[in-house]
Amino acid sequence: MSINISWYMENRILFIKVPQEVSIEEIKYMSSQISDAIQVGEAPIHVIFDASEMQTFPNNVKSLMQAMQIFLKHPKMGWNFAINPNRLILFLGTVVSRALGMNKYRAVASVDEALEILYRVDSTLA
């Protein structure tokens, strides 16, 4: 199963469903697809990563940073949310986001929690 990318809210909130296993090549492709979507979206673009089923992932932080900076550093980027019960995966997301200067990253328990935060911090979504 590959990474599935779709608009949760057209041109504003991207929803990314991550499979059980993901390679660095898949992350590079995902990053390119997210960047393309951000180009056509209306700023700020927020991203919800549902990685609740992900068990295996690339653990080379430098490679992850290089692969993900294409969209994380995009000027239209808003908040990023990650859903995953694995604390190591969530920590890695925090490390990559902070290393790239992204302060708008949050680990959440569900899509509903991410949306609750988004509607509170971004009044343009209402």
C-alpha positions in Angstrom: 0.0 0.0 0.0 1.4 3.4 -0.9 0.9 6.8 0.8 -2.5 8.2 0.1 -2.8 12.0 -0.3 -6.1 13.8 -0.6 -7.7 17.1 0.3 -9.6 16.9 3.6 -10.9 20.4 3.0 -10.4 21.5 -0.6 -7.3 23.7 -1.1 -6.8 24.2 2.7 -6.2 20.9 4.6 -4.3 17.9 3.2 -4.9 14.5 4.6 -2.1 12.0 4.3 -2.7 8.3 5.1 0.6 6.5 5.7 0.8 2.7 5.4 2.4 0.3 7.9 5.8 0.4 6.1 7.2 3.5 4.4 10.6 3.9 2.6 12.6 7.1 2.1 11.7 6.9 -1.6 8.0 7.0 -0.7 8.6 9.9 1.6 10.4 11.8 -1.2 7.5 11.1 -3.6 5.0 12.1 -0.9 6.9 15.4 -0.3 6.8 16.2 -4.0 3.1 15.5 -4.2 2.4 17.6 -1.1 4.5 20.5 -2.5 2.5 20.3 -5.8 -0.8 20.5 -3.8 0.4 23.4 -1.7 1.2 25.3 -4.9 -2.5 25.3 -5.9 -3.9 25.6 -2.4 -4.9 28.7 -0.5 -2.4 29.7 2.3 -2.0 28.6 4.9 -2.2 24.9 3.9 -2.4 22.5 6.9 -1.5 18.8 6.8 -2.8 16.0 8.8 -0.6 12.8 8.7 -2.5 9.7 9.8 0.4 7.4 10.5 -1.6 5.4 13.1 -0.8 2.1 11.3 2.8 2.9 10.5 5.2 0.5 12.1 8.4 0.7 10.0 9.9 4.0 8.9 13.2 5.5 7.8 15.2 6.4 10.9 17.9 8.5 9.3 17.0 12.0 10.4 19.2 13.7 7.8 17.5 11.8 5.0 14.1 12.6 6.4 14.9 16.3 6.7 16.1 16.4 3.1 13.1 14.6 1.9 10.5 16.6 3.8 12.0 20.1 3.6 10.5 20.6 0.1 7.1 21.1 1.7 7.8 21.9 5.3 9.7 25.0 4.3 7.1 26.1 1.8 5.9 29.7 2.4 2.2 28.6 2.2 2.7 25.8 4.9 0.5 26.1 8.0 0.2 23.5 10.7 1.3 19.9 10.6 -0.3 17.2 12.7 0.8 13.6 13.2 -1.4 10.7 14.5 0.6 7.7 15.7 0.6 5.8 19.0 4.4 5.2 18.7 6.2 7.9 20.8 9.5 7.3 18.8 7.8 8.1 15.5 6.2 11.2 17.0 9.5 12.3 18.5 11.2 11.9 15.2 8.5 14.1 13.6 9.2 16.8 16.2 13.0 16.6 15.7 12.6 17.0 11.9 10.1 19.8 12.1 12.1 21.8 14.7 15.4 21.2 12.8 13.7 22.7 9.7 12.4 25.7 11.7 8.8 24.4 11.7 7.2 25.4 15.0 3.7 24.5 13.9 3.9 20.8 14.5 1.7 18.8 16.9 1.3 15.2 17.8 -2.5 14.4 18.2 -4.6 11.4 19.0 -7.1 11.8 16.2 -8.2 13.7 13.1 -10.9 15.3 15.3 -8.3 16.6 17.7 -6.3 18.1 14.8 -9.4 19.7 13.3 -10.4 21.1 16.7 -7.0 22.8 17.0 -7.1 24.1 13.5 -10.5 25.7 13.8 -9.3 27.4 17.0 -6.0 28.7 15.5 -7.1 29.5 11.9 -10.2 31.6 11.7 -10.1 31.5 7.9 -11.3 27.8 8.0 -14.7 28.6 9.6 
